[in-house]
Amino acid sequence: MNESHKSEFIELRKWLKARKFQDSNLAPACFPGTGRGLMSQTSLQEGQMIISLPESCLLTTDTVIRSYLGAYITKWKPPPSPLLALCTFLVSEKHAGDRSLWKPYLEILPKAYTCPVCLEPEVVNLLPKSLKAKAEEQRAHVQEFFASSRDFFSSLQPLFVEAVDSIFSYSALLWAWCTVNTRAVYLRPRQRECLSAEPDTCALAPYLDLLNHSPRVQVKAAFNEETHSYEIRTTSRWRKHEEVFICYGPHDNQRLFLEYGFVSVHNPYACVYVSREILVKYLPSRDKQMDKKISILKDHGYIENLTFGWDGPSWRLLTALKLLCLEAEKFTCWKKVLLGEVISDTNEKTSLDIAQKICYYFMEETNAMLQKVSHMKDEKEALINQLTLVESLWTEELKILRASAKTLHSLQTAFT
């Protein structure tokens, strides 16, 4: 459904036009499954420029330093980070309301986000363990970011009639942090004396940031120093009135959820992670060489990123299991295992059997979590949107595990 007629988009297009941006390729629309995005107004060919956003439309640290905040940022010691500068500007401009020069852009930004850092703790508890740990780290990071920024916010009091504590609240900063984290495009690193040494690579790109993610498309996106515009070219073709996508990167669903607050259905990069604890759960506890085997895997980088995917257990997971399943008399062959050599049929079969047990364990756990989420949806109506998102993550993981189980069954038939 085309949304170009909506007042917020009419105002945004006027605002962009005043900043020398005009576009006849794309129009804002609402799509089933992805929600708000951009659709093609004409057929788009491979290699065609789909959007070219002038530098005057980008919100960068340069924008902030040229603003009324510049004098405060320049004199603050230690220098604020580029992220703090952007977040402060967003909160301040949102507070300004109708007085903000950036109001047309602010009006189309999400009012709330669904990244794990914004979820209720009881919903975070329903996430896969590895994602839950990262979500808790993310929350602690944002809380520390807020706590360490409060003195700087206090220095801005002369700019406001209201108390800065009421303007730069945790919820306001969290909204700004999520806006930058989920929507910023990448610019070549810059260094300014009035900002800290952290990479200054983020820019908010009005209108362009309406483009949704698809793992199946490829685009070329970068700031063009000659045209002074942020440009995106598609390597795909689009028919008229289709949703146009870009790719945020080859991310699995846990990463997409953590960083952007959504899950991609049928994501080819989606996977289920196997922790060290689960890896050894089904191995013989009497294996005297187990600690040494774990140490070898750790030294050679085979203890992390072990996964099940759409095409079965990853090569890294099977390699780790083959090394862990080495019989005592074959232990000296561990280097050959890491090189991908077959040691014996017994070793191959044992590692596949354990991979299958781990896969079935995950399937049981995933089914149990889906039931738990379903029950909570019945009981906690206020959390229905958050819970539906978590449910979609577990549902995709269950599909992956079922596909992996089929692959493992096929591989095992070779030994029967």
DOGU-259595 format. One record per residue (C-alpha): x, y, z; residue number from 1. Coordinates in Angstrom, 1 decimal, always signed. Example, Ala and Ser with C-alpha at 12.3 -4.5 7.8 and 13.67 -1.06 7.14 Angstrom:
2
px:+12.3&py:-4.5&pz:+7.8&seq:1
px:+13.7&py:-1.1&pz:+7.1&seq:2
//
This chain:
416
px:+0.0&py:+0.0&pz:+0.0&seq:1
px:+1.5&py:+3.3&pz:-1.2&seq:2
px:+2.0&py:+5.8&pz:+1.7&seq:3
px:+3.2&py:+8.8&pz:-0.2&seq:4
px:+0.0&py:+10.6&pz:+0.5&seq:5
px:+0.5&py:+10.5&pz:+4.3&seq:6
px:+1.3&py:+13.9&pz:+5.7&seq:7
px:+4.5&py:+12.8&pz:+7.4&seq:8
px:+5.9&py:+11.6&pz:+4.1&seq:9
px:+4.7&py:+14.7&pz:+2.2&seq:10
px:+6.6&py:+16.9&pz:+4.7&seq:11
px:+9.7&py:+14.7&pz:+4.5&seq:12
px:+9.8&py:+14.9&pz:+0.7&seq:13
px:+9.4&py:+18.7&pz:+0.9&seq:14
px:+12.2&py:+18.8&pz:+3.5&seq:15
px:+14.5&py:+16.6&pz:+1.3&seq:16
px:+13.7&py:+18.6&pz:-1.8&seq:17
px:+14.8&py:+21.8&pz:+0.0&seq:18
px:+18.1&py:+20.0&pz:+0.7&seq:19
px:+18.6&py:+19.2&pz:-3.0&seq:20
px:+17.3&py:+15.6&pz:-3.0&seq:21
px:+14.7&py:+14.4&pz:-5.4&seq:22
px:+13.8&py:+10.8&pz:-6.2&seq:23
px:+11.5&py:+9.3&pz:-8.8&seq:24
px:+12.6&py:+5.6&pz:-8.3&seq:25
px:+11.1&py:+4.9&pz:-4.9&seq:26
px:+8.0&py:+5.6&pz:-2.8&seq:27
px:+7.2&py:+4.8&pz:+0.9&seq:28
px:+4.8&py:+1.9&pz:+1.2&seq:29
px:+3.6&py:-0.7&pz:+3.7&seq:30
px:+4.2&py:-4.3&pz:+2.9&seq:31
px:+2.9&py:-7.5&pz:+4.5&seq:32
px:+5.6&py:-9.2&pz:+6.5&seq:33
px:+8.1&py:-6.3&pz:+6.5&seq:34
px:+5.9&py:-3.3&pz:+7.3&seq:35
px:+7.0&py:+0.1&pz:+6.2&seq:36
px:+9.6&py:+0.2&pz:+3.4&seq:37
px:+10.3&py:+1.6&pz:-0.1&seq:38
px:+8.8&py:+0.4&pz:-3.3&seq:39
px:+9.9&py:+0.8&pz:-6.9&seq:40
px:+7.9&py:+3.3&pz:-8.9&seq:41
px:+9.4&py:+2.0&pz:-12.1&seq:42
px:+11.3&py:-1.2&pz:-13.1&seq:43
px:+14.9&py:-1.1&pz:-11.8&seq:44
px:+17.8&py:-2.7&pz:-13.7&seq:45
px:+20.9&py:-4.5&pz:-12.3&seq:46
px:+23.6&py:-1.9&pz:-11.6&seq:47
px:+21.2&py:+1.0&pz:-11.5&seq:48
px:+21.5&py:+3.8&pz:-8.9&seq:49
px:+18.4&py:+3.4&pz:-6.7&seq:50
px:+19.1&py:+6.3&pz:-4.4&seq:51
px:+21.6&py:+9.2&pz:-4.1&seq:52
px:+21.2&py:+11.2&pz:-0.9&seq:53
px:+23.2&py:+14.5&pz:-0.8&seq:54
px:+25.5&py:+15.2&pz:+2.1&seq:55
px:+23.2&py:+18.0&pz:+3.1&seq:56
px:+20.6&py:+15.5&pz:+4.1&seq:57
px:+22.9&py:+13.4&pz:+6.2&seq:58
px:+23.0&py:+13.7&pz:+10.0&seq:59
px:+26.6&py:+13.4&pz:+11.1&seq:60
px:+28.9&py:+14.6&pz:+13.8&seq:61
px:+29.6&py:+17.6&pz:+11.5&seq:62
px:+25.9&py:+18.5&pz:+11.7&seq:63
px:+26.0&py:+18.3&pz:+15.5&seq:64
px:+29.2&py:+20.4&pz:+15.9&seq:65
px:+27.9&py:+23.1&pz:+13.5&seq:66
px:+24.7&py:+23.3&pz:+15.7&seq:67
px:+24.1&py:+25.1&pz:+19.0&seq:68
px:+25.6&py:+22.0&pz:+20.7&seq:69
px:+29.0&py:+22.6&pz:+19.1&seq:70
px:+30.3&py:+25.1&pz:+21.6&seq:71
px:+29.4&py:+22.7&pz:+24.5&seq:72
px:+31.0&py:+19.7&pz:+22.8&seq:73
px:+34.2&py:+21.6&pz:+21.9&seq:74
px:+34.9&py:+22.7&pz:+25.5&seq:75
px:+33.9&py:+19.4&pz:+27.3&seq:76
px:+36.7&py:+17.3&pz:+28.7&seq:77
px:+37.4&py:+14.5&pz:+28.2&seq:78
px:+36.0&py:+14.9&pz:+24.6&seq:79
px:+32.6&py:+13.3&pz:+24.1&seq:80
px:+32.4&py:+10.2&pz:+21.8&seq:81
px:+30.9&py:+10.6&pz:+18.2&seq:82
px:+28.0&py:+8.4&pz:+19.4&seq:83
px:+27.3&py:+10.6&pz:+22.4&seq:84
px:+27.3&py:+13.7&pz:+20.1&seq:85
px:+24.7&py:+12.1&pz:+17.7&seq:86
px:+22.5&py:+10.8&pz:+20.5&seq:87
px:+22.6&py:+14.2&pz:+22.3&seq:88
px:+21.5&py:+15.9&pz:+19.1&seq:89
px:+18.7&py:+13.5&pz:+18.5&seq:90
px:+17.3&py:+13.8&pz:+22.1&seq:91
px:+17.6&py:+17.6&pz:+22.0&seq:92
px:+16.0&py:+18.0&pz:+18.6&seq:93
px:+13.1&py:+15.6&pz:+19.5&seq:94
px:+12.5&py:+17.7&pz:+22.6&seq:95
px:+12.5&py:+20.9&pz:+20.4&seq:96
px:+9.4&py:+19.5&pz:+18.6&seq:97
px:+8.0&py:+21.9&pz:+16.0&seq:98
px:+11.1&py:+24.2&pz:+16.5&seq:99
px:+13.4&py:+21.5&pz:+15.2&seq:100
px:+14.9&py:+21.9&pz:+11.7&seq:101
px:+15.0&py:+18.1&pz:+11.6&seq:102
px:+11.3&py:+17.6&pz:+12.6&seq:103
px:+10.2&py:+16.0&pz:+9.2&seq:104
px:+12.9&py:+13.3&pz:+9.7&seq:105
px:+12.2&py:+12.8&pz:+13.4&seq:106
px:+8.5&py:+12.4&pz:+12.7&seq:107
px:+9.1&py:+9.2&pz:+10.6&seq:108
px:+11.5&py:+7.6&pz:+13.0&seq:109
px:+10.2&py:+4.7&pz:+15.1&seq:110
px:+8.7&py:+5.8&pz:+18.4&seq:111
px:+10.0&py:+2.6&pz:+20.0&seq:112
px:+12.5&py:-0.2&pz:+19.1&seq:113
px:+12.5&py:-4.0&pz:+19.6&seq:114
px:+16.2&py:-4.6&pz:+20.1&seq:115
px:+16.8&py:-6.9&pz:+23.2&seq:116
px:+18.0&py:-3.8&pz:+25.1&seq:117
px:+14.4&py:-2.5&pz:+24.9&seq:118
px:+12.7&py:-5.7&pz:+25.9&seq:119
px:+11.2&py:-6.5&pz:+29.3&seq:120
px:+13.6&py:-8.7&pz:+31.4&seq:121
px:+11.1&py:-11.6&pz:+31.4&seq:122
px:+11.1&py:-11.6&pz:+27.6&seq:123
px:+14.9&py:-11.5&pz:+27.5&seq:124
px:+14.9&py:-14.6&pz:+29.7&seq:125
px:+13.2&py:-16.5&pz:+26.8&seq:126
px:+16.0&py:-15.9&pz:+24.4&seq:127
px:+18.6&py:-18.5&pz:+23.4&seq:128
px:+21.4&py:-18.6&pz:+26.0&seq:129
px:+24.1&py:-17.1&pz:+23.8&seq:130
px:+21.8&py:-14.3&pz:+22.7&seq:131
px:+20.5&py:-13.7&pz:+26.2&seq:132
px:+24.1&py:-13.2&pz:+27.4&seq:133
px:+24.8&py:-10.7&pz:+24.6&seq:134
px:+21.5&py:-8.9&pz:+25.3&seq:135
px:+22.4&py:-8.5&pz:+28.9&seq:136
px:+25.9&py:-7.2&pz:+27.9&seq:137
px:+24.1&py:-4.7&pz:+25.5&seq:138
px:+21.8&py:-3.5&pz:+28.3&seq:139
px:+24.8&py:-3.0&pz:+30.7&seq:140
px:+26.7&py:-1.1&pz:+28.0&seq:141
px:+23.8&py:+1.3&pz:+27.3&seq:142
px:+23.3&py:+1.8&pz:+31.1&seq:143
px:+27.0&py:+2.6&pz:+31.5&seq:144
px:+26.8&py:+4.9&pz:+28.5&seq:145
px:+23.9&py:+6.8&pz:+30.1&seq:146
px:+25.6&py:+7.0&pz:+33.6&seq:147
px:+28.9&py:+8.3&pz:+32.2&seq:148
px:+27.1&py:+10.9&pz:+30.1&seq:149
px:+25.1&py:+12.6&pz:+32.8&seq:150
px:+27.7&py:+15.2&pz:+33.7&seq:151
px:+27.9&py:+16.3&pz:+30.0&seq:152
px:+24.1&py:+16.5&pz:+29.8&seq:153
px:+24.2&py:+18.8&pz:+33.0&seq:154
px:+26.6&py:+21.1&pz:+31.2&seq:155
px:+23.9&py:+21.7&pz:+28.6&seq:156
px:+21.4&py:+23.3&pz:+31.1&seq:157
px:+21.9&py:+26.8&pz:+29.8&seq:158
px:+20.2&py:+25.7&pz:+26.5&seq:159
px:+17.0&py:+24.6&pz:+28.2&seq:160
px:+14.3&py:+26.0&pz:+30.4&seq:161
px:+13.4&py:+22.6&pz:+31.7&seq:162
px:+15.7&py:+20.5&pz:+33.9&seq:163
px:+18.1&py:+18.5&pz:+31.7&seq:164
px:+17.5&py:+15.4&pz:+33.8&seq:165
px:+13.9&py:+15.4&pz:+32.5&seq:166
px:+15.0&py:+15.8&pz:+28.9&seq:167
px:+18.0&py:+13.5&pz:+28.8&seq:168
px:+16.4&py:+10.6&pz:+30.6&seq:169
px:+17.5&py:+7.0&pz:+30.3&seq:170
px:+14.5&py:+6.2&pz:+28.0&seq:171
px:+15.3&py:+9.2&pz:+25.8&seq:172
px:+18.9&py:+8.2&pz:+25.4&seq:173
px:+18.0&py:+4.6&pz:+24.8&seq:174
px:+15.7&py:+5.7&pz:+22.0&seq:175
px:+18.5&py:+7.8&pz:+20.5&seq:176
px:+21.1&py:+5.0&pz:+20.9&seq:177
px:+18.8&py:+2.5&pz:+19.1&seq:178
px:+18.1&py:+5.0&pz:+16.4&seq:179
px:+21.8&py:+5.3&pz:+15.6&seq:180
px:+22.6&py:+1.6&pz:+16.2&seq:181
px:+19.8&py:+0.3&pz:+13.9&seq:182
px:+19.6&py:+3.0&pz:+11.2&seq:183
px:+23.1&py:+4.6&pz:+10.7&seq:184
px:+25.0&py:+4.1&pz:+7.4&seq:185
px:+28.8&py:+3.8&pz:+7.3&seq:186
px:+31.1&py:+6.6&pz:+6.4&seq:187
px:+34.8&py:+6.7&pz:+6.0&seq:188
px:+36.4&py:+7.2&pz:+9.5&seq:189
px:+37.1&py:+10.8&pz:+10.4&seq:190
px:+38.9&py:+12.3&pz:+13.4&seq:191
px:+38.1&py:+15.6&pz:+15.1&seq:192
px:+39.9&py:+17.0&pz:+18.0&seq:193
px:+36.8&py:+17.9&pz:+19.9&seq:194
px:+35.6&py:+14.3&pz:+19.8&seq:195
px:+37.1&py:+11.2&pz:+21.4&seq:196
px:+39.3&py:+8.8&pz:+19.4&seq:197
px:+36.4&py:+6.3&pz:+18.9&seq:198
px:+35.6&py:+5.6&pz:+15.2&seq:199
px:+33.5&py:+8.4&pz:+13.8&seq:200
px:+31.8&py:+6.4&pz:+11.0&seq:201
px:+28.0&py:+6.8&pz:+11.6&seq:202
px:+25.6&py:+8.9&pz:+9.6&seq:203
px:+21.8&py:+8.9&pz:+9.7&seq:204
px:+20.3&py:+9.0&pz:+6.2&seq:205
px:+16.7&py:+10.2&pz:+6.1&seq:206
px:+14.5&py:+8.4&pz:+3.6&seq:207
px:+17.3&py:+6.0&pz:+2.6&seq:208
px:+16.9&py:+4.3&pz:+6.0&seq:209
px:+13.4&py:+3.3&pz:+5.1&seq:210
px:+14.9&py:+0.5&pz:+3.0&seq:211
px:+14.4&py:-2.9&pz:+4.6&seq:212
px:+16.9&py:-5.8&pz:+4.8&seq:213
px:+16.9&py:-8.9&pz:+2.7&seq:214
px:+19.7&py:-11.5&pz:+3.0&seq:215
px:+19.1&py:-12.5&pz:-0.7&seq:216
px:+20.0&py:-9.2&pz:-2.3&seq:217
px:+23.3&py:-7.4&pz:-2.9&seq:218
px:+23.9&py:-3.7&pz:-3.2&seq:219
px:+26.9&py:-1.4&pz:-3.5&seq:220
px:+26.5&py:+1.3&pz:-0.9&seq:221
px:+29.1&py:+4.1&pz:-0.1&seq:222
px:+29.6&py:+7.8&pz:+0.2&seq:223
px:+30.8&py:+9.2&pz:-3.2&seq:224
px:+33.4&py:+11.9&pz:-2.5&seq:225
px:+33.0&py:+13.3&pz:-6.0&seq:226
px:+29.2&py:+13.8&pz:-5.9&seq:227
px:+29.2&py:+14.4&pz:-2.1&seq:228
px:+26.3&py:+11.9&pz:-1.9&seq:229
px:+25.6&py:+8.6&pz:-0.2&seq:230
px:+24.8&py:+6.3&pz:-3.1&seq:231
px:+23.2&py:+2.8&pz:-3.4&seq:232
px:+23.3&py:+0.7&pz:-6.5&seq:233
px:+21.5&py:-2.5&pz:-6.8&seq:234
px:+22.9&py:-5.7&pz:-8.2&seq:235
px:+19.3&py:-7.1&pz:-8.5&seq:236
px:+16.4&py:-6.3&pz:-10.7&seq:237
px:+13.1&py:-5.0&pz:-9.4&seq:238
px:+9.7&py:-4.9&pz:-11.1&seq:239
px:+7.4&py:-1.8&pz:-10.7&seq:240
px:+5.7&py:-1.7&pz:-7.3&seq:241
px:+7.9&py:-4.3&pz:-5.7&seq:242
px:+9.5&py:-3.7&pz:-2.4&seq:243
px:+13.2&py:-2.7&pz:-2.8&seq:244
px:+15.6&py:-4.2&pz:-0.3&seq:245
px:+19.2&py:-3.7&pz:+0.7&seq:246
px:+21.4&py:-6.1&pz:+2.6&seq:247
px:+22.7&py:-5.1&pz:+6.1&seq:248
px:+25.3&py:-7.9&pz:+5.8&seq:249
px:+25.5&py:-11.7&pz:+5.9&seq:250
px:+24.1&py:-11.9&pz:+9.5&seq:251
px:+22.4&py:-14.7&pz:+11.2&seq:252
px:+19.0&py:-14.1&pz:+13.0&seq:253
px:+20.5&py:-13.8&pz:+16.4&seq:254
px:+22.8&py:-11.0&pz:+15.2&seq:255
px:+19.9&py:-9.3&pz:+13.3&seq:256
px:+17.7&py:-9.5&pz:+16.5&seq:257
px:+20.5&py:-8.2&pz:+18.7&seq:258
px:+21.5&py:-5.3&pz:+16.5&seq:259
px:+18.3&py:-4.4&pz:+14.6&seq:260
px:+15.4&py:-5.9&pz:+16.5&seq:261
px:+13.9&py:-8.2&pz:+13.8&seq:262
px:+14.1&py:-11.8&pz:+12.5&seq:263
px:+14.6&py:-12.6&pz:+8.9&seq:264
px:+12.4&py:-15.6&pz:+7.7&seq:265
px:+14.2&py:-18.2&pz:+5.6&seq:266
px:+17.5&py:-16.4&pz:+6.3&seq:267
px:+20.2&py:-18.5&pz:+4.5&seq:268
px:+22.7&py:-17.3&pz:+7.1&seq:269
px:+20.5&py:-18.3&pz:+10.1&seq:270
px:+22.0&py:-21.0&pz:+12.4&seq:271
px:+21.9&py:-22.5&pz:+15.8&seq:272
px:+24.9&py:-22.1&pz:+18.0&seq:273
px:+26.5&py:-25.0&pz:+20.0&seq:274
px:+28.2&py:-23.9&pz:+23.2&seq:275
px:+31.2&py:-25.6&pz:+24.7&seq:276
px:+29.1&py:-27.1&pz:+27.4&seq:277
px:+26.6&py:-28.7&pz:+25.0&seq:278
px:+29.5&py:-29.8&pz:+22.8&seq:279
px:+30.9&py:-32.1&pz:+25.5&seq:280
px:+27.5&py:-33.0&pz:+27.1&seq:281
px:+27.2&py:-36.3&pz:+25.2&seq:282
px:+30.9&py:-37.3&pz:+25.1&seq:283
px:+32.3&py:-40.0&pz:+27.4&seq:284
px:+33.1&py:-38.5&pz:+30.8&seq:285
px:+35.8&py:-41.1&pz:+31.3&seq:286
px:+37.9&py:-39.8&pz:+28.4&seq:287
px:+41.2&py:-38.9&pz:+30.1&seq:288
px:+42.3&py:-36.9&pz:+27.1&seq:289
px:+39.2&py:-34.7&pz:+27.1&seq:290
px:+40.9&py:-31.6&pz:+28.7&seq:291
px:+43.8&py:-31.9&pz:+26.2&seq:292
px:+41.4&py:-32.2&pz:+23.3&seq:293
px:+39.4&py:-29.1&pz:+24.4&seq:294
px:+42.7&py:-27.2&pz:+24.8&seq:295
px:+43.7&py:-28.1&pz:+21.2&seq:296
px:+40.3&py:-26.9&pz:+19.9&seq:297
px:+40.6&py:-23.7&pz:+21.8&seq:298
px:+44.2&py:-23.1&pz:+20.6&seq:299
px:+43.1&py:-23.6&pz:+17.0&seq:300
px:+39.9&py:-21.6&pz:+17.1&seq:301
px:+37.5&py:-24.5&pz:+17.0&seq:302
px:+35.6&py:-23.9&pz:+20.3&seq:303
px:+33.5&py:-20.9&pz:+19.0&seq:304
px:+31.1&py:-20.5&pz:+16.1&seq:305
px:+30.1&py:-24.1&pz:+16.0&seq:306
px:+26.7&py:-24.3&pz:+14.4&seq:307
px:+23.8&py:-26.2&pz:+12.8&seq:308
px:+22.6&py:-24.6&pz:+9.5&seq:309
px:+20.1&py:-25.3&pz:+6.8&seq:310
px:+22.4&py:-27.8&pz:+5.2&seq:311
px:+23.3&py:-29.6&pz:+8.5&seq:312
px:+26.0&py:-29.4&pz:+11.0&seq:313
px:+28.8&py:-27.0&pz:+10.0&seq:314
px:+32.2&py:-28.3&pz:+9.0&seq:315
px:+33.6&py:-26.6&pz:+12.1&seq:316
px:+31.2&py:-28.4&pz:+14.3&seq:317
px:+31.8&py:-31.8&pz:+12.7&seq:318
px:+35.6&py:-31.2&pz:+12.8&seq:319
px:+35.4&py:-30.4&pz:+16.6&seq:320
px:+33.3&py:-33.5&pz:+17.3&seq:321
px:+35.7&py:-35.7&pz:+15.2&seq:322
px:+38.7&py:-34.5&pz:+17.3&seq:323
px:+36.8&py:-35.0&pz:+20.5&seq:324
px:+35.8&py:-38.5&pz:+19.5&seq:325
px:+39.3&py:-39.6&pz:+18.7&seq:326
px:+40.1&py:-42.9&pz:+20.4&seq:327
px:+43.2&py:-42.9&pz:+22.7&seq:328
px:+45.3&py:-44.8&pz:+20.2&seq:329
px:+44.4&py:-42.4&pz:+17.4&seq:330
px:+45.0&py:-39.2&pz:+19.4&seq:331
px:+48.2&py:-38.4&pz:+17.6&seq:332
px:+46.2&py:-37.9&pz:+14.4&seq:333
px:+44.5&py:-34.7&pz:+15.7&seq:334
px:+46.3&py:-32.5&pz:+13.2&seq:335
px:+45.0&py:-34.6&pz:+10.3&seq:336
px:+41.4&py:-34.1&pz:+11.7&seq:337
px:+41.9&py:-30.3&pz:+11.7&seq:338
px:+43.1&py:-30.6&pz:+8.1&seq:339
px:+39.8&py:-32.4&pz:+7.1&seq:340
px:+41.3&py:-35.9&pz:+6.7&seq:341
px:+39.2&py:-39.0&pz:+7.5&seq:342
px:+40.7&py:-41.0&pz:+10.4&seq:343
px:+38.4&py:-44.0&pz:+10.5&seq:344
px:+34.8&py:-45.0&pz:+9.8&seq:345
px:+34.3&py:-45.4&pz:+13.5&seq:346
px:+35.4&py:-41.8&pz:+14.2&seq:347
px:+33.1&py:-40.5&pz:+11.4&seq:348
px:+30.1&py:-42.5&pz:+12.7&seq:349
px:+30.6&py:-41.6&pz:+16.4&seq:350
px:+30.9&py:-37.9&pz:+15.6&seq:351
px:+27.7&py:-38.0&pz:+13.5&seq:352
px:+25.9&py:-39.9&pz:+16.2&seq:353
px:+26.8&py:-37.2&pz:+18.8&seq:354
px:+25.9&py:-34.4&pz:+16.4&seq:355
px:+22.5&py:-36.0&pz:+16.0&seq:356
px:+22.1&py:-36.3&pz:+19.8&seq:357
px:+23.0&py:-32.6&pz:+20.2&seq:358
px:+20.5&py:-31.7&pz:+17.4&seq:359
px:+17.7&py:-33.7&pz:+19.0&seq:360
px:+18.5&py:-32.0&pz:+22.4&seq:361
px:+18.2&py:-28.6&pz:+20.8&seq:362
px:+14.9&py:-29.6&pz:+19.1&seq:363
px:+13.4&py:-30.6&pz:+22.5&seq:364
px:+14.7&py:-27.4&pz:+24.1&seq:365
px:+13.3&py:-25.3&pz:+21.2&seq:366
px:+9.9&py:-27.0&pz:+21.4&seq:367
px:+9.8&py:-26.4&pz:+25.1&seq:368
px:+10.7&py:-22.7&pz:+24.7&seq:369
px:+8.0&py:-22.3&pz:+22.0&seq:370
px:+5.4&py:-23.7&pz:+24.5&seq:371
px:+6.7&py:-21.4&pz:+27.2&seq:372
px:+6.4&py:-18.4&pz:+24.9&seq:373
px:+2.9&py:-19.4&pz:+23.8&seq:374
px:+1.7&py:-19.7&pz:+27.4&seq:375
px:+3.2&py:-16.3&pz:+28.2&seq:376
px:+1.4&py:-14.7&pz:+25.2&seq:377
px:-1.9&py:-15.9&pz:+26.7&seq:378
px:-1.0&py:-14.5&pz:+30.1&seq:379
px:+0.8&py:-11.2&pz:+29.2&seq:380
px:-1.2&py:-9.5&pz:+26.6&seq:381
px:+0.8&py:-6.2&pz:+27.0&seq:382
px:+4.0&py:-8.1&pz:+25.8&seq:383
px:+2.4&py:-9.7&pz:+22.8&seq:384
px:+4.6&py:-7.9&pz:+20.2&seq:385
px:+7.8&py:-8.7&pz:+22.0&seq:386
px:+6.8&py:-12.3&pz:+22.6&seq:387
px:+5.8&py:-12.8&pz:+18.9&seq:388
px:+9.3&py:-11.6&pz:+17.9&seq:389
px:+11.0&py:-14.1&pz:+20.2&seq:390
px:+8.6&py:-16.8&pz:+19.0&seq:391
px:+9.6&py:-16.1&pz:+15.4&seq:392
px:+13.3&py:-16.5&pz:+16.4&seq:393
px:+12.7&py:-19.9&pz:+18.0&seq:394
px:+10.4&py:-21.0&pz:+15.1&seq:395
px:+13.2&py:-20.3&pz:+12.6&seq:396
px:+15.7&py:-22.2&pz:+14.8&seq:397
px:+13.4&py:-25.2&pz:+14.9&seq:398
px:+13.2&py:-25.2&pz:+11.1&seq:399
px:+17.0&py:-25.2&pz:+10.9&seq:400
px:+17.3&py:-28.1&pz:+13.4&seq:401
px:+14.7&py:-30.2&pz:+11.5&seq:402
px:+16.7&py:-29.6&pz:+8.3&seq:403
px:+19.9&py:-30.5&pz:+10.1&seq:404
px:+18.3&py:-33.7&pz:+11.5&seq:405
px:+17.4&py:-34.8&pz:+8.0&seq:406
px:+20.9&py:-34.2&pz:+6.7&seq:407
px:+22.4&py:-36.1&pz:+9.6&seq:408
px:+20.1&py:-39.0&pz:+9.0&seq:409
px:+21.3&py:-39.1&pz:+5.3&seq:410
px:+24.9&py:-39.0&pz:+6.4&seq:411
px:+24.5&py:-41.8&pz:+8.9&seq:412
px:+23.0&py:-44.1&pz:+6.3&seq:413
px:+26.4&py:-44.4&pz:+4.7&seq:414
px:+27.6&py:-46.3&pz:+7.8&seq:415
px:+24.6&py:-48.7&pz:+8.1&seq:416
//
